[in-house]
Structures are given as C-alpha cells and as structure tokens.
Amino acid sequence: MEELTRTYIVPLGVVYEAAPYRRAKKAVIVIREFATRHMKARQVSIDTEVNELIWARGIKHPPRRVTLEMERDEDGVVKVRLPPESEKV
C-alpha cells in the first residue's frame, strides 16, 4: 500500500438514532468504520484530540459532523486526527 492523506467531513447524524447514553461511544465507532471503508485500512488509530472533540459536550450530544484528516501509511494503518487550523471548514 502507498501512503495517502485525505481530509473528510464525517457525518455523525446516524449516531442520534442510538440511545442517548451511547451516542459518543457510537460516534467513535462510526468514525472508525468510515476510516476503514474510505481509506481501505487494516487498523485505525484515533487521535486523543478527536476523542476529546466528540466527548466535549458529553455522551448525549456529540457533534453532527466533524472534519478529520486521515493518513494511511504503508502498513495499512490509518491515523485519524484533526486537520491543521488553516484547513478547517
């Protein structure tokens, strides 16, 4: 596999179909599935800043969408992180 870096806007609206006490956990699962599907990943590593962004408003109210930068290395491991400030939408 070759190295690849992309910026995505990940929709998290489907998370609100889950029970209120599971929404932030479900958001992390949705991001992991999104990265696996779009980046053809073998393994996904989510940065702590992304996790803090999802949990910032508590477990019941994660964001509806989030802009993320995903980078795949040669081993198929994808690192999910927030984009630099200049690229945020």
GUROSE-585602 format. One record per residue: residue in one letter; x, y, z of N, C-alpha, C in turn. Coordinates in steps of 0.05 Angstrom, whole numbers, padded with zeros to 5 digits. Layout:
<recs>
@code: a	n_east: X	n_north: Y	n_up: Z	ca_east: X	ca_north: Y	ca_up: Z	c_east: X	c_north: Y	c_up: Z
...
</recs>
This chain:
<recs>
@code: m	n_east: 00017	n_north: -00024	n_up: 00000	ca_east: 00000	ca_north: 00000	ca_up: 00000	c_east: 00018	c_north: 00025	c_up: 00000
@code: e	n_east: 00007	n_north: 00046	n_up: -00012	ca_east: 00022	ca_north: 00071	ca_up: -00013	c_east: 00012	c_north: 00090	c_up: 00009
@code: e	n_east: 00028	n_north: 00110	n_up: 00015	ca_east: 00019	ca_north: 00130	ca_up: 00035	c_east: -00002	c_north: 00148	c_up: 00022
@code: l	n_east: -00021	n_north: 00156	n_up: 00039	ca_east: -00043	ca_north: 00172	ca_up: 00028	c_east: -00054	c_north: 00189	c_up: 00051
@code: t	n_east: -00059	n_north: 00215	n_up: 00045	ca_east: -00071	ca_north: 00233	ca_up: 00065	c_east: -00095	c_north: 00247	c_up: 00052
@code: r	n_east: -00117	n_north: 00246	n_up: 00066	ca_east: -00142	ca_north: 00259	ca_up: 00056	c_east: -00156	c_north: 00273	c_up: 00079
@code: t	n_east: -00172	n_north: 00293	n_up: 00072	ca_east: -00189	ca_north: 00307	ca_up: 00092	c_east: -00218	c_north: 00300	c_up: 00085
@code: y	n_east: -00233	n_north: 00292	n_up: 00106	ca_east: -00261	ca_north: 00284	ca_up: 00102	c_east: -00278	c_north: 00300	c_up: 00122
@code: i	n_east: -00303	n_north: 00304	n_up: 00114	ca_east: -00324	ca_north: 00313	ca_up: 00133	c_east: -00341	c_north: 00288	c_up: 00139
@code: v	n_east: -00339	n_north: 00279	n_up: 00163	ca_east: -00352	ca_north: 00254	ca_up: 00171	c_east: -00379	c_north: 00260	c_up: 00182
@code: p	n_east: -00401	n_north: 00251	n_up: 00170	ca_east: -00428	ca_north: 00256	ca_up: 00181	c_east: -00433	c_north: 00237	c_up: 00205
@code: l	n_east: -00443	n_north: 00249	n_up: 00226	ca_east: -00448	ca_north: 00233	ca_up: 00250	c_east: -00478	c_north: 00234	c_up: 00258
@code: g	n_east: -00495	n_north: 00241	n_up: 00240	ca_east: -00523	ca_north: 00243	ca_up: 00245	c_east: -00536	c_north: 00217	c_up: 00253
@code: v	n_east: -00525	n_north: 00195	n_up: 00242	ca_east: -00536	ca_north: 00168	ca_up: 00248	c_east: -00531	c_north: 00161	c_up: 00277
@code: v	n_east: -00513	n_north: 00175	n_up: 00290	ca_east: -00507	ca_north: 00170	ca_up: 00319	c_east: -00532	c_north: 00176	c_up: 00336
@code: y	n_east: -00547	n_north: 00196	n_up: 00327	ca_east: -00571	ca_north: 00204	ca_up: 00343	c_east: -00594	c_north: 00184	c_up: 00342
@code: e	n_east: -00591	n_north: 00163	n_up: 00327	ca_east: -00611	ca_north: 00141	ca_up: 00328	c_east: -00605	c_north: 00122	c_up: 00351
@code: a	n_east: -00581	n_north: 00124	n_up: 00362	ca_east: -00574	ca_north: 00107	ca_up: 00385	c_east: -00586	c_north: 00119	c_up: 00411
@code: a	n_east: -00586	n_north: 00103	n_up: 00431	ca_east: -00596	ca_north: 00112	ca_up: 00457	c_east: -00579	c_north: 00135	c_up: 00467
@code: p	n_east: -00590	n_north: 00155	n_up: 00481	ca_east: -00575	ca_north: 00178	ca_up: 00489	c_east: -00550	c_north: 00172	c_up: 00505
@code: y	n_east: -00550	n_north: 00151	n_up: 00521	ca_east: -00527	ca_north: 00145	ca_up: 00537	c_east: -00506	c_north: 00129	c_up: 00522
@code: r	n_east: -00509	n_north: 00126	n_up: 00496	ca_east: -00489	ca_north: 00112	ca_up: 00480	c_east: -00479	c_north: 00128	c_up: 00456
@code: r	n_east: -00487	n_north: 00153	n_up: 00453	ca_east: -00482	ca_north: 00168	ca_up: 00428	c_east: -00453	c_north: 00174	c_up: 00423
@code: a	n_east: -00438	n_north: 00183	n_up: 00443	ca_east: -00410	ca_north: 00189	ca_up: 00439	c_east: -00394	c_north: 00164	c_up: 00432
@code: k	n_east: -00400	n_north: 00142	n_up: 00446	ca_east: -00387	ca_north: 00117	ca_up: 00440	c_east: -00393	c_north: 00108	c_up: 00411
@code: k	n_east: -00418	n_north: 00111	n_up: 00403	ca_east: -00426	ca_north: 00104	ca_up: 00376	c_east: -00412	c_north: 00122	c_up: 00355
@code: a	n_east: -00407	n_north: 00147	n_up: 00362	ca_east: -00393	ca_north: 00166	ca_up: 00344	c_east: -00365	c_north: 00156	c_up: 00338
@code: v	n_east: -00351	n_north: 00146	n_up: 00359	ca_east: -00324	ca_north: 00136	ca_up: 00355	c_east: -00325	c_north: 00111	c_up: 00337
@code: i	n_east: -00345	n_north: 00094	n_up: 00341	ca_east: -00348	ca_north: 00070	ca_up: 00324	c_east: -00353	c_north: 00078	c_up: 00295
@code: v	n_east: -00370	n_north: 00099	n_up: 00290	ca_east: -00377	ca_north: 00108	ca_up: 00263	c_east: -00352	c_north: 00119	c_up: 00250
@code: i	n_east: -00336	n_north: 00135	n_up: 00264	ca_east: -00311	ca_north: 00146	ca_up: 00253	c_east: -00292	c_north: 00123	c_up: 00245
@code: r	n_east: -00290	n_north: 00103	n_up: 00262	ca_east: -00272	ca_north: 00080	ca_up: 00257	c_east: -00281	c_north: 00065	c_up: 00232
@code: e	n_east: -00307	n_north: 00061	n_up: 00229	ca_east: -00318	ca_north: 00047	ca_up: 00205	c_east: -00315	c_north: 00064	c_up: 00180
@code: f	n_east: -00319	n_north: 00090	n_up: 00182	ca_east: -00315	ca_north: 00109	ca_up: 00160	c_east: -00286	c_north: 00107	c_up: 00150
@code: a	n_east: -00267	n_north: 00108	n_up: 00168	ca_east: -00239	ca_north: 00107	ca_up: 00161	c_east: -00232	c_north: 00080	c_up: 00148
@code: t	n_east: -00243	n_north: 00059	n_up: 00158	ca_east: -00237	ca_north: 00033	ca_up: 00147	c_east: -00248	c_north: 00031	c_up: 00118
@code: r	n_east: -00272	n_north: 00041	n_up: 00114	ca_east: -00285	ca_north: 00039	ca_up: 00088	c_east: -00272	c_north: 00058	c_up: 00067
@code: h	n_east: -00266	n_north: 00082	n_up: 00074	ca_east: -00257	ca_north: 00101	ca_up: 00055	c_east: -00227	c_north: 00100	c_up: 00050
@code: m	n_east: -00212	n_north: 00092	n_up: 00070	ca_east: -00182	ca_north: 00091	ca_up: 00068	c_east: -00172	c_north: 00063	c_up: 00064
@code: k	n_east: -00189	n_north: 00043	n_up: 00062	ca_east: -00181	ca_north: 00015	ca_up: 00059	c_east: -00161	c_north: 00007	c_up: 00080
@code: a	n_east: -00168	n_north: 00012	n_up: 00105	ca_east: -00150	ca_north: 00008	ca_up: 00128	c_east: -00151	c_north: -00020	c_up: 00139
@code: r	n_east: -00128	n_north: -00029	n_up: 00149	ca_east: -00127	ca_north: -00053	ca_up: 00165	c_east: -00131	c_north: -00048	c_up: 00194
@code: q	n_east: -00121	n_north: -00024	n_up: 00203	ca_east: -00123	ca_north: -00016	ca_up: 00230	c_east: -00127	c_north: 00014	c_up: 00231
@code: v	n_east: -00143	n_north: 00024	n_up: 00250	ca_east: -00149	ca_north: 00053	ca_up: 00253	c_east: -00140	c_north: 00062	c_up: 00280
@code: s	n_east: -00125	n_north: 00084	n_up: 00281	ca_east: -00116	ca_north: 00097	ca_up: 00305	c_east: -00128	c_north: 00125	c_up: 00307
@code: i	n_east: -00145	n_north: 00130	n_up: 00327	ca_east: -00158	ca_north: 00156	ca_up: 00330	c_east: -00143	c_north: 00173	c_up: 00351
@code: d	n_east: -00136	n_north: 00197	n_up: 00343	ca_east: -00121	ca_north: 00215	ca_up: 00360	c_east: -00137	c_north: 00224	c_up: 00384
@code: t	n_east: -00124	n_north: 00230	n_up: 00406	ca_east: -00138	ca_north: 00238	ca_up: 00430	c_east: -00153	c_north: 00265	c_up: 00426
@code: e	n_east: -00143	n_north: 00282	n_up: 00409	ca_east: -00157	ca_north: 00308	ca_up: 00404	c_east: -00184	c_north: 00303	c_up: 00391
@code: v	n_east: -00186	n_north: 00283	n_up: 00374	ca_east: -00212	ca_north: 00276	ca_up: 00361	c_east: -00231	c_north: 00265	c_up: 00382
@code: n	n_east: -00220	n_north: 00248	n_up: 00399	ca_east: -00237	ca_north: 00237	ca_up: 00421	c_east: -00247	c_north: 00259	c_up: 00439
@code: e	n_east: -00230	n_north: 00278	n_up: 00446	ca_east: -00238	ca_north: 00300	ca_up: 00464	c_east: -00259	c_north: 00317	c_up: 00450
@code: l	n_east: -00257	n_north: 00321	n_up: 00424	ca_east: -00277	ca_north: 00337	ca_up: 00409	c_east: -00304	c_north: 00323	c_up: 00410
@code: i	n_east: -00305	n_north: 00297	n_up: 00407	ca_east: -00330	ca_north: 00282	ca_up: 00407	c_east: -00343	c_north: 00283	c_up: 00435
@code: w	n_east: -00327	n_north: 00280	n_up: 00456	ca_east: -00337	ca_north: 00279	ca_up: 00483	c_east: -00340	c_north: 00306	c_up: 00496
@code: a	n_east: -00333	n_north: 00328	n_up: 00482	ca_east: -00333	ca_north: 00355	ca_up: 00494	c_east: -00360	c_north: 00363	c_up: 00506
@code: r	n_east: -00381	n_north: 00356	n_up: 00493	ca_east: -00408	ca_north: 00364	ca_up: 00502	c_east: -00422	c_north: 00341	c_up: 00517
@code: g	n_east: -00407	n_north: 00321	n_up: 00524	ca_east: -00419	ca_north: 00298	ca_up: 00539	c_east: -00426	c_north: 00275	c_up: 00521
@code: i	n_east: -00435	n_north: 00254	n_up: 00534	ca_east: -00442	ca_north: 00229	ca_up: 00520	c_east: -00467	c_north: 00232	c_up: 00503
@code: k	n_east: -00486	n_north: 00250	n_up: 00511	ca_east: -00511	ca_north: 00252	ca_up: 00498	c_east: -00512	c_north: 00270	c_up: 00473
@code: h	n_east: -00492	n_north: 00288	n_up: 00471	ca_east: -00493	ca_north: 00308	ca_up: 00450	c_east: -00467	c_north: 00310	c_up: 00434
@code: p	n_east: -00459	n_north: 00289	n_up: 00419	ca_east: -00436	ca_north: 00291	ca_up: 00402	c_east: -00442	c_north: 00309	c_up: 00378
@code: p	n_east: -00421	n_north: 00319	n_up: 00364	ca_east: -00426	ca_north: 00336	ca_up: 00341	c_east: -00441	c_north: 00321	c_up: 00319
@code: r	n_east: -00455	n_north: 00336	n_up: 00302	ca_east: -00469	ca_north: 00323	ca_up: 00279	c_east: -00451	c_north: 00316	c_up: 00256
@code: r	n_east: -00429	n_north: 00331	n_up: 00254	ca_east: -00409	ca_north: 00325	ca_up: 00233	c_east: -00382	c_north: 00335	c_up: 00243
@code: v	n_east: -00361	n_north: 00323	n_up: 00234	ca_east: -00334	ca_north: 00332	ca_up: 00242	c_east: -00315	c_north: 00329	c_up: 00218
@code: t	n_east: -00297	n_north: 00349	n_up: 00216	ca_east: -00277	ca_north: 00349	ca_up: 00195	c_east: -00252	c_north: 00336	c_up: 00206
@code: l	n_east: -00243	n_north: 00315	n_up: 00192	ca_east: -00220	ca_north: 00300	ca_up: 00201	c_east: -00200	c_north: 00296	c_up: 00178
@code: e	n_east: -00175	n_north: 00293	n_up: 00186	ca_east: -00153	ca_north: 00287	ca_up: 00167	c_east: -00145	c_north: 00258	c_up: 00172
@code: m	n_east: -00144	n_north: 00242	n_up: 00151	ca_east: -00137	ca_north: 00214	ca_up: 00154	c_east: -00112	c_north: 00208	c_up: 00138
@code: e	n_east: -00093	n_north: 00195	n_up: 00150	ca_east: -00068	ca_north: 00189	ca_up: 00137	c_east: -00062	c_north: 00159	c_up: 00139
@code: r	n_east: -00058	n_north: 00146	n_up: 00116	ca_east: -00052	ca_north: 00118	ca_up: 00115	c_east: -00023	c_north: 00114	c_up: 00110
@code: d	n_east: -00010	n_north: 00097	n_up: 00125	ca_east: 00018	ca_north: 00091	ca_up: 00120	c_east: 00021	c_north: 00066	c_up: 00103
@code: e	n_east: 00045	n_north: 00058	n_up: 00098	ca_east: 00050	ca_north: 00035	ca_up: 00080	c_east: 00040	c_north: 00008	c_up: 00091
@code: d	n_east: 00036	n_north: 00007	n_up: 00118	ca_east: 00027	ca_north: -00018	ca_up: 00130	c_east: -00003	c_north: -00020	c_up: 00131
@code: g	n_east: -00017	n_north: 00000	n_up: 00122	ca_east: -00047	ca_north: 00000	ca_up: 00122	c_east: -00058	c_north: 00010	c_up: 00148
@code: v	n_east: -00042	n_north: 00023	n_up: 00165	ca_east: -00052	ca_north: 00035	ca_up: 00190	c_east: -00060	c_north: 00064	c_up: 00184
@code: v	n_east: -00085	n_north: 00071	n_up: 00192	ca_east: -00095	ca_north: 00098	ca_up: 00187	c_east: -00095	c_north: 00113	c_up: 00213
@code: k	n_east: -00084	n_north: 00137	n_up: 00212	ca_east: -00084	ca_north: 00155	ca_up: 00235	c_east: -00105	c_north: 00177	c_up: 00230
@code: v	n_east: -00124	n_north: 00179	n_up: 00248	ca_east: -00145	ca_north: 00199	ca_up: 00246	c_east: -00139	c_north: 00221	c_up: 00265
@code: r	n_east: -00138	n_north: 00246	n_up: 00254	ca_east: -00133	ca_north: 00269	ca_up: 00271	c_east: -00148	c_north: 00293	c_up: 00260
@code: l	n_east: -00147	n_north: 00315	n_up: 00276	ca_east: -00159	ca_north: 00340	ca_up: 00267	c_east: -00141	c_north: 00353	c_up: 00247
@code: p	n_east: -00152	n_north: 00366	n_up: 00227	ca_east: -00135	ca_north: 00380	ca_up: 00207	c_east: -00123	c_north: 00405	c_up: 00219
@code: p	n_east: -00101	n_north: 00414	n_up: 00207	ca_east: -00089	ca_north: 00439	ca_up: 00217	c_east: -00110	c_north: 00462	c_up: 00216
@code: e	n_east: -00107	n_north: 00482	n_up: 00232	ca_east: -00126	ca_north: 00504	ca_up: 00235	c_east: -00133	c_north: 00518	c_up: 00208
@code: s	n_east: -00113	n_north: 00520	n_up: 00190	ca_east: -00117	ca_north: 00535	ca_up: 00165	c_east: -00136	c_north: 00520	c_up: 00146
@code: e	n_east: -00139	n_north: 00493	n_up: 00150	ca_east: -00155	ca_north: 00477	ca_up: 00132	c_east: -00184	c_north: 00473	c_up: 00142
@code: k	n_east: -00190	n_north: 00480	n_up: 00166	ca_east: -00217	ca_north: 00474	ca_up: 00177	c_east: -00238	c_north: 00488	c_up: 00162
@code: v	n_east: -00260	n_north: 00474	n_up: 00157	ca_east: -00283	ca_north: 00485	ca_up: 00142	c_east: -00301	c_north: 00501	c_up: 00161
</recs>
